[in-house]
Amino acid sequence: MYSNGAVALGLSKEPQKVKAIVESNRQVFEHNVDELDEAQELLEKQGPLEDAWALIAPESEAERIETQSEKEHLGHEDSVEIPDLDTSNKKHRGGNRKWFFIR
């Protein structure tokens, strides 16, 4: 059917070869076919990359991990409380403050 078939599409009574229709659609919809096939083969061989960012920018990933571990080691006693940023008690303290800017 692919090589020798022909069909009449839509309102056209003129039959078109199936192969010509398929090739036309490929040009429209198939871009970067070789690269996509290569990427799919790589994914099937290696599986998904869990730490892809670590491979791309290892120094950034190391810094992120270090910062994350530092945050985990900090306790509540080491943190500084800023009353104006505490949203839980604003209603109790008359939290509707108005700011005025004078020029």
C-alpha positions in Angstrom: 0.0 0.0 0.0 2.8 2.4 0.9 4.7 2.1 -2.4 1.9 1.6 -4.9 -1.3 2.7 -3.2 -3.3 5.9 -3.9 -6.1 7.6 -2.1 -8.5 10.5 -2.8 -8.4 12.9 0.2 -11.0 15.5 1.1 -13.0 17.1 -1.8 -10.3 16.2 -4.3 -11.3 13.5 -6.8 -7.7 13.2 -7.9 -6.0 10.3 -6.2 -2.7 10.9 -4.5 0.0 8.4 -3.9 0.3 7.2 -0.3 4.1 7.4 -0.4 3.9 11.1 -1.5 1.5 11.9 1.3 3.6 10.1 3.9 6.9 11.8 2.7 5.2 15.2 2.8 4.0 14.6 6.4 7.4 13.5 7.4 9.0 16.7 6.2 6.4 18.7 8.3 6.4 16.7 11.5 9.8 14.8 11.7 12.5 17.2 12.8 15.9 16.2 14.3 15.0 12.5 13.8 18.6 11.3 14.1 19.2 13.2 17.3 15.9 12.0 18.9 16.7 8.4 18.0 20.2 8.7 19.5 18.7 10.3 22.7 16.1 7.5 23.0 18.8 4.8 22.6 20.9 6.5 25.2 18.0 6.7 27.6 17.2 3.0 27.0 20.8 2.0 27.6 21.6 4.1 30.7 18.2 4.9 32.1 17.1 8.4 33.3 19.9 10.5 34.7 19.0 11.2 38.3 21.9 13.7 38.9 22.1 15.3 35.4 22.7 18.7 36.9 25.7 17.3 38.9 27.2 16.2 35.6 26.6 19.5 33.9 27.8 21.9 36.7 29.5 19.9 39.4 30.6 22.9 41.4 27.1 24.3 41.6 25.7 21.0 42.7 28.4 20.7 45.4 27.6 24.2 46.7 23.9 23.4 46.8 24.5 20.2 48.8 26.8 22.0 51.2 24.2 24.8 51.7 21.5 22.2 52.3 23.5 20.4 54.9 24.3 23.7 56.7 20.6 24.5 56.8 19.9 21.1 58.3 22.5 21.6 61.1 21.1 25.0 62.1 18.7 24.8 65.0 15.9 27.2 66.1 18.2 28.6 68.7 20.7 29.7 66.0 18.1 31.5 63.9 17.3 35.1 64.3 13.7 36.1 64.8 12.5 39.2 63.0 9.1 40.2 64.5 8.0 42.2 61.5 8.4 39.1 59.3 6.4 36.8 61.6 3.0 36.5 60.0 1.5 34.2 62.6 1.1 36.9 65.3 0.2 40.0 63.3 -3.5 39.8 64.2 -2.6 39.7 67.9 -0.3 42.7 67.7 -2.6 44.9 65.7 -0.9 43.8 62.5 -2.5 46.4 60.2 0.3 48.8 60.0 0.2 51.7 57.6 3.3 53.1 56.0 3.7 56.7 54.8 6.4 58.0 52.6 7.2 61.6 52.8 9.0 63.3 49.9 
